[in-house]
Amino acid sequence: MNLHLSEISRCVAPGAHAVVTLDGAGWHQTGGRLKLPDNISLLALPPYSPELNPQENIWQFLRQNYLANSVFDTYEAIVNACCNAWNSLIAQPQRITSIATRQWARHVKG
């Protein structure tokens, strides 16, 4: 998680600040081990609120459509299957939008 936050921090425009939304996974907890860069704030979702985390629907889609009912002989086979699933999905941005969009969270032009 520290490496991930560091990479996000590196990509934040100078003078800008990023807010990273995350769930309650153990590796998302600060607990003294998480090093939070100065240009990032964390926004924790309330527990038991998958409707606020569209990523949960992405994972479900990947499991149901690419990874379900599979047996893998090796770790490399698992990694390859996951990479193939992810690459297949990101090649369909309209599908990602349809899975992750929430009607109540549409962009409002101001």
N, CA, C and O atoms as a MOPAC input file, in Angstrom:
PM7 MOZYME 1SCF
protein

 N      0.83400 1    -1.18900 1     0.00000 1
 C      0.00000 1     0.00000 1     0.00000 1
 C      0.87500 1     1.24700 1     0.00000 1
 O      0.55000 1     2.23900 1    -0.65400 1
 N      1.98600 1     1.19800 1     0.73400 1
 C      2.89100 1     2.34300 1     0.75000 1
 C      3.43200 1     2.64000 1    -0.64400 1
 O      3.52200 1     3.80400 1    -1.03700 1
 N      3.79200 1     1.60300 1    -1.39500 1
 C      4.27900 1     1.80000 1    -2.75900 1
 C      3.18800 1     2.38600 1    -3.65400 1
 O      3.45400 1     3.24600 1    -4.49400 1
 N      1.96500 1     1.91100 1    -3.46300 1
 C      0.83400 1     2.41200 1    -4.25100 1
 C      0.59700 1     3.90200 1    -3.96900 1
 O      0.44000 1     4.69700 1    -4.89500 1
 N      0.57400 1     4.26500 1    -2.69400 1
 C      0.38200 1     5.67700 1    -2.32700 1
 C      1.52900 1     6.54600 1    -2.83600 1
 O      1.31300 1     7.68000 1    -3.26300 1
 N      2.73100 1     6.01900 1    -2.79000 1
 C      3.88400 1     6.75500 1    -3.29300 1
 C      3.75000 1     7.02500 1    -4.78400 1
 O      4.07400 1     8.11600 1    -5.25500 1
 N      3.27000 1     6.02700 1    -5.52900 1
 C      3.08400 1     6.19900 1    -6.97300 1
 C      1.98000 1     7.21300 1    -7.26100 1
 O      2.12100 1     8.04600 1    -8.15600 1
 N      0.89200 1     7.14600 1    -6.51400 1
 C     -0.17600 1     8.14200 1    -6.68400 1
 C      0.37400 1     9.52600 1    -6.39200 1
 O      0.13600 1    10.46200 1    -7.15500 1
 N      1.11000 1     9.66600 1    -5.29400 1
 C      1.68700 1    10.94200 1    -4.89300 1
 C      2.57100 1    11.51700 1    -5.98500 1
 O      2.53900 1    12.71800 1    -6.25500 1
 N      3.35600 1    10.65900 1    -6.60900 1
 C      4.26700 1    11.08600 1    -7.67500 1
 C      3.51200 1    11.64600 1    -8.87500 1
 O      4.02900 1    12.50000 1    -9.59500 1
 N      2.28600 1    11.16100 1    -9.09000 1
 C      1.49700 1    11.56400 1   -10.25800 1
 C      0.58600 1    12.77000 1    -9.99100 1
 O     -0.03700 1    13.29300 1   -10.91500 1
 N      0.50900 1    13.20700 1    -8.74300 1
 C     -0.32200 1    14.36800 1    -8.41000 1
 C      0.39100 1    15.62700 1    -8.89700 1
 O      1.58700 1    15.80300 1    -8.66200 1
 N     -0.34800 1    16.49500 1    -9.57200 1
 C      0.23900 1    17.72600 1   -10.09700 1
 C      0.82700 1    18.56800 1    -8.96500 1
 O      0.28500 1    18.58700 1    -7.85900 1
 N      1.91400 1    19.25300 1    -9.23200 1
 C      2.50500 1    20.12700 1    -8.21200 1
 C      1.47900 1    21.13500 1    -7.69500 1
 O      0.77500 1    21.77200 1    -8.47800 1
 N      1.40300 1    21.27100 1    -6.39800 1
 C      0.45600 1    22.18800 1    -5.78200 1
 C     -0.93600 1    21.62600 1    -5.59600 1
 O     -1.78200 1    22.26300 1    -4.96800 1
 N     -1.19300 1    20.42800 1    -6.13700 1
 C     -2.51800 1    19.80500 1    -6.01200 1
 C     -2.49700 1    18.81400 1    -4.83300 1
 O     -1.44900 1    18.50200 1    -4.27000 1
 N     -3.68200 1    18.34600 1    -4.49500 1
 C     -3.82300 1    17.39500 1    -3.40000 1
 C     -4.78800 1    16.30300 1    -3.85600 1
 O     -5.83100 1    16.59600 1    -4.44200 1
 N     -4.44200 1    15.05800 1    -3.59100 1
 C     -5.28600 1    13.93100 1    -3.99000 1
 C     -6.03900 1    13.39000 1    -2.78500 1
 O     -5.53400 1    13.39400 1    -1.66200 1
 N     -7.25700 1    12.92300 1    -3.03800 1
 C     -8.03600 1    12.22500 1    -2.02300 1
 C     -8.25200 1    10.80900 1    -2.53200 1
 O     -8.80700 1    10.60600 1    -3.61300 1
 N     -7.81300 1     9.83500 1    -1.75200 1
 C     -7.93300 1     8.43700 1    -2.12200 1
 C     -9.03400 1     7.80500 1    -1.27300 1
 O     -8.95000 1     7.78200 1    -0.04500 1
 N    -10.05400 1     7.29900 1    -1.93800 1
 C    -11.15600 1     6.63500 1    -1.25000 1
 C    -10.80400 1     5.17100 1    -1.08800 1
 O    -10.36000 1     4.52200 1    -2.03400 1
 N    -11.00500 1     4.65100 1     0.11900 1
 C    -10.68100 1     3.24800 1     0.36000 1
 C    -11.63300 1     2.63500 1     1.35900 1
 O    -12.29700 1     3.32500 1     2.13300 1
 N    -11.67900 1     1.31600 1     1.31900 1
 C    -12.54800 1     0.59000 1     2.23700 1
 C    -11.76000 1     0.22100 1     3.48700 1
 O    -10.66800 1     0.74500 1     3.70800 1
 N    -12.29300 1    -0.65800 1     4.29000 1
 C    -11.67500 1    -0.96900 1     5.56900 1
 C    -10.69600 1    -2.12700 1     5.54100 1
 O    -10.42600 1    -2.71800 1     6.58600 1
 N    -10.15400 1    -2.47200 1     4.38000 1
 C     -9.19600 1    -3.57100 1     4.30600 1
 C     -8.02100 1    -3.31300 1     5.24900 1
 O     -7.62900 1    -2.16700 1     5.46900 1
 N     -7.47200 1    -4.37600 1     5.79500 1
 C     -6.39800 1    -4.25800 1     6.76900 1
 C     -5.20800 1    -3.46100 1     6.28400 1
 O     -4.61000 1    -2.71300 1     7.05800 1
 N     -4.84800 1    -3.60600 1     5.01500 1
 C     -3.68600 1    -2.88600 1     4.49200 1
 C     -4.00000 1    -1.42800 1     4.19700 1
 O     -3.10100 1    -0.67600 1     3.82200 1
 N     -5.23900 1    -1.01000 1     4.35500 1
 C     -5.60900 1     0.39500 1     4.18700 1
 C     -5.55600 1     1.16900 1     5.50300 1
 O     -5.78200 1     2.37900 1     5.52600 1
 N     -5.26200 1     0.48000 1     6.58300 1
 C     -5.24700 1     1.11500 1     7.90300 1
 C     -3.89400 1     1.77600 1     8.13900 1
 O     -2.85200 1     1.24300 1     7.75900 1
 N     -3.93000 1     2.93900 1     8.76900 1
 C     -2.67500 1     3.63200 1     9.04500 1
 C     -1.87900 1     2.89300 1    10.10400 1
 O     -0.74600 1     2.51000 1     9.81300 1
 N     -2.36700 1     2.66800 1    11.27900 1
 C     -1.74900 1     1.84900 1    12.31500 1
 C     -0.25200 1     1.96200 1    12.47700 1
 O      0.37000 1     1.01700 1    12.96000 1
 N      0.35200 1     3.05800 1    12.10300 1
 C      1.77300 1     3.23600 1    12.28800 1
 C      2.64500 1     2.70700 1    11.16700 1
 O      3.81800 1     3.07000 1    11.08800 1
 N      2.11500 1     1.86400 1    10.30200 1
 C      2.93100 1     1.27900 1     9.23200 1
 C      2.67800 1     1.92700 1     7.87800 1
 O      3.51400 1     1.83000 1     6.98000 1
 N      1.53500 1     2.58500 1     7.72400 1
 C      1.19900 1     3.21900 1     6.45400 1
 C      1.82900 1     4.61100 1     6.42300 1
 O      1.61600 1     5.42200 1     7.32400 1
 N      2.60700 1     4.87300 1     5.37500 1
 C      3.27000 1     6.16900 1     5.22100 1
 C      2.46100 1     6.99900 1     4.23500 1
 O      2.48000 1     6.73700 1     3.03200 1
 N      1.76100 1     7.98700 1     4.73700 1
 C      0.88800 1     8.81000 1     3.91800 1
 C      1.65000 1    10.03300 1     3.40700 1
 O      2.08700 1    10.86100 1     4.20600 1
 N      1.81600 1    10.16100 1     2.08000 1
 C      2.49400 1    11.34200 1     1.53100 1
 C      1.72500 1    12.62200 1     1.87700 1
 O      0.51500 1    12.58900 1     2.10000 1
 N      2.43600 1    13.73400 1     1.91800 1
 C      1.83400 1    15.01500 1     2.30000 1
 C      0.76200 1    15.49100 1     1.32700 1
 O     -0.12300 1    16.25300 1     1.71600 1
 N      0.82200 1    15.05800 1     0.07300 1
 C     -0.13600 1    15.54100 1    -0.92200 1
 C     -1.31000 1    14.58800 1    -1.12700 1
 O     -2.00200 1    14.66300 1    -2.14200 1
 N     -1.53700 1    13.68800 1    -0.16100 1
 C     -2.65300 1    12.74100 1    -0.24000 1
 C     -3.40400 1    12.71500 1     1.08400 1
 O     -2.80100 1    12.71500 1     2.15700 1
 N     -4.72500 1    12.69300 1     0.99100 1
 C     -5.58300 1    12.43400 1     2.14500 1
 C     -6.37100 1    11.16500 1     1.86600 1
 O     -6.68800 1    10.85900 1     0.71700 1
 N     -6.68500 1    10.42600 1     2.92700 1
 C     -7.47300 1     9.20800 1     2.78500 1
 C     -8.90800 1     9.46200 1     3.21000 1
 O     -9.14900 1    10.12300 1     4.22100 1
 N     -9.84900 1     8.95100 1     2.45900 1
 C    -11.26700 1     9.04800 1     2.77100 1
 C    -11.80000 1     7.63200 1     2.91500 1
 O    -12.01100 1     6.93200 1     1.92400 1
 N    -12.01200 1     7.22100 1     4.14500 1
 C    -12.47600 1     5.85300 1     4.40400 1
 C    -13.98100 1     5.75700 1     4.21200 1
 O    -14.73800 1     6.60000 1     4.69400 1
 N    -14.40400 1     4.72100 1     3.50200 1
 C    -15.82900 1     4.45600 1     3.34000 1
 C    -16.37200 1     3.82900 1     4.61800 1
 O    -15.63700 1     3.14800 1     5.33300 1
 N    -17.64800 1     4.05400 1     4.91200 1
 C    -18.23100 1     3.38800 1     6.07500 1
 C    -18.26500 1     1.87200 1     5.86300 1
 O    -18.35800 1     1.40900 1     4.72600 1
 N    -18.19100 1     1.10400 1     6.94300 1
 C    -18.25400 1    -0.35000 1     6.78600 1
 C    -19.58900 1    -0.80000 1     6.19100 1
 O    -20.61700 1    -0.14600 1     6.36900 1
 N    -19.55000 1    -1.90600 1     5.49700 1
 C    -20.75600 1    -2.52400 1     4.92500 1
 C    -21.50300 1    -1.58000 1     3.99300 1
 O    -22.72500 1    -1.45500 1     4.07000 1
 N    -20.75200 1    -0.91200 1     3.10400 1
 C    -21.38800 1     0.01100 1     2.15900 1
 C    -20.85000 1    -0.21800 1     0.74600 1
 O    -20.26800 1     0.69300 1     0.15700 1
 N    -21.03400 1    -1.41800 1     0.19300 1
 C    -20.49700 1    -1.69000 1    -1.14100 1
 C    -21.09300 1    -0.78800 1    -2.22400 1
 O    -20.49100 1    -0.60400 1    -3.28200 1
 N    -22.27100 1    -0.22900 1    -1.96000 1
 C    -22.87100 1     0.66600 1    -2.95900 1
 C    -22.06600 1     1.94700 1    -3.13700 1
 O    -22.22100 1     2.63800 1    -4.14400 1
 N    -21.20600 1     2.27200 1    -2.17000 1
 C    -20.35000 1     3.44900 1    -2.28000 1
 C    -19.02000 1     3.13700 1    -2.95000 1
 O    -18.25200 1     4.04800 1    -3.25900 1
 N    -18.74500 1     1.86600 1    -3.17400 1
 C    -17.46500 1     1.45000 1    -3.72400 1
 C    -17.68600 1     0.68200 1    -5.02300 1
 O    -17.78200 1    -0.54500 1    -5.00500 1
 N    -17.77000 1     1.39100 1    -6.15300 1
 C    -18.05100 1     0.72500 1    -7.42100 1
 C    -17.00600 1    -0.31800 1    -7.80700 1
 O    -17.28000 1    -1.20400 1    -8.61600 1
 N    -15.81000 1    -0.21400 1    -7.23100 1
 C    -14.77900 1    -1.21400 1    -7.52800 1
 C    -15.23600 1    -2.61700 1    -7.15200 1
 O    -14.84400 1    -3.59800 1    -7.78300 1
 N    -16.07200 1    -2.70300 1    -6.11600 1
 C    -16.58200 1    -4.02200 1    -5.72300 1
 C    -17.34000 1    -4.67900 1    -6.87300 1
 O    -17.27400 1    -5.89700 1    -7.04000 1
 N    -18.05300 1    -3.89000 1    -7.66100 1
 C    -18.78500 1    -4.43100 1    -8.81200 1
 C    -17.82900 1    -4.84500 1    -9.92800 1
 O    -18.10100 1    -5.79700 1   -10.66000 1
 N    -16.71900 1    -4.13700 1   -10.05700 1
 C    -15.71300 1    -4.51400 1   -11.05300 1
 C    -15.12700 1    -5.88000 1   -10.70400 1
 O    -15.01600 1    -6.75600 1   -11.56200 1
 N    -14.74900 1    -6.05400 1    -9.42200 1
 C    -14.19900 1    -7.34600 1    -9.00100 1
 C    -15.22200 1    -8.47000 1    -9.21800 1
 O    -14.86900 1    -9.55500 1    -9.67900 1
 N    -16.47200 1    -8.20500 1    -8.88600 1
 C    -17.51800 1    -9.21900 1    -9.06900 1
 C    -17.65600 1    -9.58000 1   -10.54500 1
 O    -17.77700 1   -10.75400 1   -10.89200 1
 N    -17.63700 1    -8.58000 1   -11.40400 1
 C    -17.73500 1    -8.83100 1   -12.84500 1
 C    -16.57000 1    -9.69700 1   -13.32000 1
 O    -16.77100 1   -10.65200 1   -14.07000 1
 N    -15.35400 1    -9.36400 1   -12.88600 1
 C    -14.18500 1   -10.14600 1   -13.30000 1
 C    -14.29200 1   -11.58900 1   -12.82200 1
 O    -14.00200 1   -12.52300 1   -13.57100 1
 N    -14.70600 1   -11.76300 1   -11.58400 1
 C    -14.84700 1   -13.12500 1   -11.06000 1
 C    -15.89700 1   -13.91100 1   -11.84400 1
 O    -15.65600 1   -15.04700 1   -12.25100 1
 N    -17.05900 1   -13.30000 1   -12.05000 1
 C    -18.15900 1   -14.01300 1   -12.70400 1
 C    -17.90400 1   -14.29800 1   -14.17700 1
 O    -18.31600 1   -15.33700 1   -14.69300 1
 N    -17.22400 1   -13.37600 1   -14.85700 1
 C    -17.09600 1   -13.49500 1   -16.30900 1
 C    -15.77100 1   -14.05100 1   -16.79800 1
 O    -15.67600 1   -14.49200 1   -17.94300 1
 N    -14.75900 1   -14.03900 1   -15.96500 1
 C    -13.45000 1   -14.50100 1   -16.42200 1
 C    -12.79400 1   -15.53800 1   -15.51500 1
 O    -12.01500 1   -16.36100 1   -15.99500 1
 N    -13.08800 1   -15.51800 1   -14.22800 1
 C    -12.29600 1   -16.32300 1   -13.30500 1
 C    -13.08100 1   -17.40400 1   -12.57100 1
 O    -12.48800 1   -18.23400 1   -11.88100 1
 N    -14.40000 1   -17.40600 1   -12.70800 1
 C    -15.22500 1   -18.37300 1   -11.97500 1
 C    -15.02900 1   -19.79000 1   -12.50400 1
 O    -14.69000 1   -20.00100 1   -13.66800 1
 N    -15.25200 1   -20.74800 1   -11.61600 1
 C    -15.22000 1   -22.17000 1   -11.97400 1
 C    -13.93400 1   -22.56400 1   -12.69400 1
 O    -13.95400 1   -23.32200 1   -13.66300 1
 N    -12.82400 1   -22.03600 1   -12.20400 1
 C    -11.53200 1   -22.33400 1   -12.80700 1
 C    -10.62400 1   -23.00300 1   -11.78500 1
 O    -10.67100 1   -22.70400 1   -10.59200 1
 N     -9.81600 1   -23.89600 1   -12.27200 1
 C     -8.78800 1   -24.52700 1   -11.45400 1
 C     -7.45800 1   -24.22500 1   -12.12800 1
 O     -7.30200 1   -24.42100 1   -13.33300 1
 N     -6.51600 1   -23.75100 1   -11.34900 1
 C     -5.22400 1   -23.36500 1   -11.89600 1
 C     -4.15600 1   -24.30600 1   -11.35400 1
 O     -4.14600 1   -24.62700 1   -10.16500 1
 N     -3.27000 1   -24.74000 1   -12.21700 1
 C     -2.22800 1   -25.67700 1   -11.82100 1
 C     -1.04300 1   -25.00400 1   -11.14500 1
 O     -0.35900 1   -25.61000 1   -10.32100 1
 N     -0.80500 1   -23.73700 1   -11.50300 1
 C      0.36700 1   -23.04700 1   -10.96300 1
 C      0.02100 1   -21.60900 1   -10.60100 1
 O     -0.99700 1   -21.06600 1   -11.03000 1
 N      0.87900 1   -21.02100 1    -9.81500 1
 C      0.73600 1   -19.60600 1    -9.47600 1
 C      0.79500 1   -18.76200 1   -10.75000 1
 O      0.02100 1   -17.81900 1   -10.91600 1
 N      1.71000 1   -19.10700 1   -11.63800 1
 C      1.83500 1   -18.37500 1   -12.89600 1
 C      0.52900 1   -18.43100 1   -13.69600 1
 O      0.15700 1   -17.44300 1   -14.32900 1
 N     -0.15700 1   -19.54600 1   -13.67700 1
 C     -1.43700 1   -19.67700 1   -14.37500 1
 C     -2.48000 1   -18.74300 1   -13.76800 1
 O     -3.29300 1   -18.16100 1   -14.48700 1
 N     -2.45400 1   -18.60200 1   -12.44900 1
 C     -3.38000 1   -17.67700 1   -11.77800 1
 C     -3.08900 1   -16.24500 1   -12.20300 1
 O     -3.99700 1   -15.49700 1   -12.56600 1
 N     -1.81400 1   -15.87100 1   -12.15600 1
 C     -1.42800 1   -14.51600 1   -12.54400 1
 C     -1.80000 1   -14.24200 1   -13.99800 1
 O     -2.32400 1   -13.17500 1   -14.31500 1
 N     -1.53500 1   -15.19300 1   -14.87400 1
 C     -1.87700 1   -15.02100 1   -16.29100 1
 C     -3.38100 1   -14.86400 1   -16.49300 1
 O     -3.81800 1   -14.01700 1   -17.27300 1
 N     -4.17000 1   -15.67100 1   -15.80100 1
 C     -5.63200 1   -15.57800 1   -15.92500 1
 C     -6.11100 1   -14.21300 1   -15.44000 1
 O     -6.96100 1   -13.59000 1   -16.07600 1
 N     -5.57500 1   -13.75400 1   -14.33100 1
 C     -5.97700 1   -12.44000 1   -13.79200 1
 C     -5.56800 1   -11.31300 1   -14.73600 1
 O     -6.33900 1   -10.38200 1   -14.97100 1
 N     -4.35500 1   -11.40000 1   -15.27400 1
 C     -3.90200 1   -10.37600 1   -16.22600 1
 C     -4.76000 1   -10.37500 1   -17.48800 1
 O     -5.12800 1    -9.31400 1   -17.99400 1
 N     -5.07200 1   -11.55100 1   -17.98800 1
 C     -5.93400 1   -11.63800 1   -19.18300 1
 C     -7.31800 1   -11.06700 1   -18.91000 1
 O     -7.87900 1   -10.35600 1   -19.74300 1
 N     -7.86600 1   -11.38200 1   -17.73900 1
 C     -9.18200 1   -10.85400 1   -17.36900 1
 C     -9.13400 1    -9.33300 1   -17.29700 1
 O     -9.99500 1    -8.64900 1   -17.85100 1
 N     -8.12400 1    -8.81000 1   -16.61000 1
 C     -8.00300 1    -7.34800 1   -16.45500 1
 C     -7.81600 1    -6.67900 1   -17.80400 1
 O     -8.48000 1    -5.68200 1   -18.08800 1
 N     -6.93300 1    -7.19800 1   -18.64000 1
 C     -6.68500 1    -6.59300 1   -19.94700 1
 C     -7.92200 1    -6.65700 1   -20.84300 1
 O     -8.17900 1    -5.73500 1   -21.61700 1
 N     -8.67500 1    -7.72900 1   -20.73700 1
 C     -9.92600 1    -7.82700 1   -21.50500 1
 C    -10.91900 1    -6.76300 1   -21.05800 1
 O    -11.60200 1    -6.15200 1   -21.87900 1
 N    -10.99100 1    -6.55200 1   -19.75400 1
 C    -11.93400 1    -5.55700 1   -19.24000 1
 C    -11.50900 1    -4.13200 1   -19.59300 1
 O    -12.34100 1    -3.33500 1   -20.02700 1
 N    -10.23300 1    -3.79900 1   -19.41600 1
 C     -9.83300 1    -2.41300 1   -19.68700 1
 C     -9.89000 1    -2.07100 1   -21.17100 1
 O     -9.84900 1    -0.89700 1   -21.53700 1
 N     -9.98500 1    -3.07900 1   -22.02100 1
 C    -10.17400 1    -2.83700 1   -23.45300 1
 C    -11.61400 1    -2.43600 1   -23.76500 1
 O    -11.93800 1    -2.11600 1   -24.90800 1
 N    -12.48500 1    -2.45500 1   -22.73700 1
 C    -13.90400 1    -2.12200 1   -22.90300 1
 C    -14.30000 1    -0.99900 1   -21.93800 1
 O    -15.04000 1    -1.24600 1   -20.98600 1
 N    -13.82600 1     0.22000 1   -22.16400 1
 C    -14.11800 1     1.29800 1   -21.20800 1
 C    -15.61400 1     1.54000 1   -21.00800 1
 O    -16.03800 1     1.92400 1   -19.91800 1
 N    -16.41200 1     1.31800 1   -22.04500 1
 C    -17.86000 1     1.50900 1   -21.89900 1
 C    -18.44500 1     0.49500 1   -20.92100 1
 O    -19.40800 1     0.80100 1   -20.21800 1
 N    -17.87900 1    -0.69600 1   -20.86800 1
 C    -18.35000 1    -1.71100 1   -19.93500 1
 C    -18.00700 1    -1.29800 1   -18.50300 1
 O    -18.82800 1    -1.43500 1   -17.59600 1
 N    -16.79800 1    -0.79700 1   -18.31200 1
 C    -16.39100 1    -0.33000 1   -16.98200 1
 C    -17.32700 1     0.77400 1   -16.51800 1
 O    -17.76100 1     0.78700 1   -15.36600 1
 N    -17.63400 1     1.69400 1   -17.41400 1
 C    -18.55100 1     2.78400 1   -17.07000 1
 C    -19.91300 1     2.23200 1   -16.68000 1
 O    -20.50500 1     2.68600 1   -15.70100 1
 N    -20.41500 1     1.26500 1   -17.42700 1
 C    -21.75000 1     0.72500 1   -17.12500 1
 C    -21.76400 1    -0.02900 1   -15.79600 1
 O    -22.77200 1    -0.01400 1   -15.08900 1
 N    -20.66200 1    -0.68400 1   -15.45100 1
 C    -20.59200 1    -1.42900 1   -14.19800 1
 C    -20.45200 1    -0.49200 1   -13.00200 1
 O    -21.07000 1    -0.71100 1   -11.96000 1
 N    -19.64400 1     0.54300 1   -13.15300 1
 C    -19.26800 1     1.37400 1   -12.00100 1
 C    -20.09700 1     2.63700 1   -11.81300 1
 O    -20.00000 1     3.27900 1   -10.76700 1
 N    -20.90400 1     3.00700 1   -12.79400 1
 C    -21.67200 1     4.25500 1   -12.67700 1
 C    -22.83100 1     4.10300 1   -11.70600 1
 O    -23.52400 1     3.08600 1   -11.69900 1
 N    -23.02700 1     5.10300 1   -10.90800 1
 C    -24.16400 1     5.16800 1    -9.98600 1
 C    -25.02800 1     6.35600 1   -10.41200 1
 O    -24.53100 1     7.47200 1   -10.56100 1
 N    -26.30600 1     6.11000 1   -10.60200 1
 C    -27.20000 1     7.18000 1   -11.03200 1
 C    -27.18200 1     8.35800 1   -10.06500 1
 O    -27.27900 1     9.51100 1   -10.48800 1
 N    -27.06000 1     8.07600 1    -8.77400 1
 C    -27.08700 1     9.14600 1    -7.78300 1
 C    -25.75800 1     9.91600 1    -7.69800 1
 O    -25.66600 1    10.91000 1    -6.97900 1
 N    -24.73300 1     9.45900 1    -8.42900 1
 C    -23.43000 1    10.10700 1    -8.34800 1
 C    -23.00200 1    10.66700 1    -9.70700 1
 O    -21.80800 1    10.75100 1    -9.99600 1
 N    -23.96400 1    11.04600 1   -10.53100 1
 C    -23.62500 1    11.58500 1   -11.84800 1
 C    -22.96100 1    12.93800 1   -11.71600 1
 O    -23.20600 1    13.67700 1   -10.76300 1
 N    -22.10600 1    13.25600 1   -12.69500 1
 C    -21.40400 1    14.53200 1   -12.74200 1
 C    -22.41400 1    15.66600 1   -12.94000 1
 O    -23.29900 1    15.58400 1   -13.79100 1
 N    -22.26700 1    16.69600 1   -12.16100 1
 C    -23.11800 1    17.86800 1   -12.28500 1
 C    -22.27600 1    19.00800 1   -12.83400 1
 O    -21.27200 1    19.39100 1   -12.23400 1
 N    -22.68100 1    19.54300 1   -13.96100 1
 C    -21.92400 1    20.65300 1   -14.54300 1
 C    -22.31900 1    21.93600 1   -13.83400 1
 O    -23.49900 1    22.22400 1   -13.63200 1
 N    -21.31100 1    22.68800 1   -13.46600 1
 C    -21.58500 1    23.89600 1   -12.69600 1
 C    -21.23600 1    25.16100 1   -13.35000 1
 O    -21.43400 1    26.23000 1   -12.77100 1

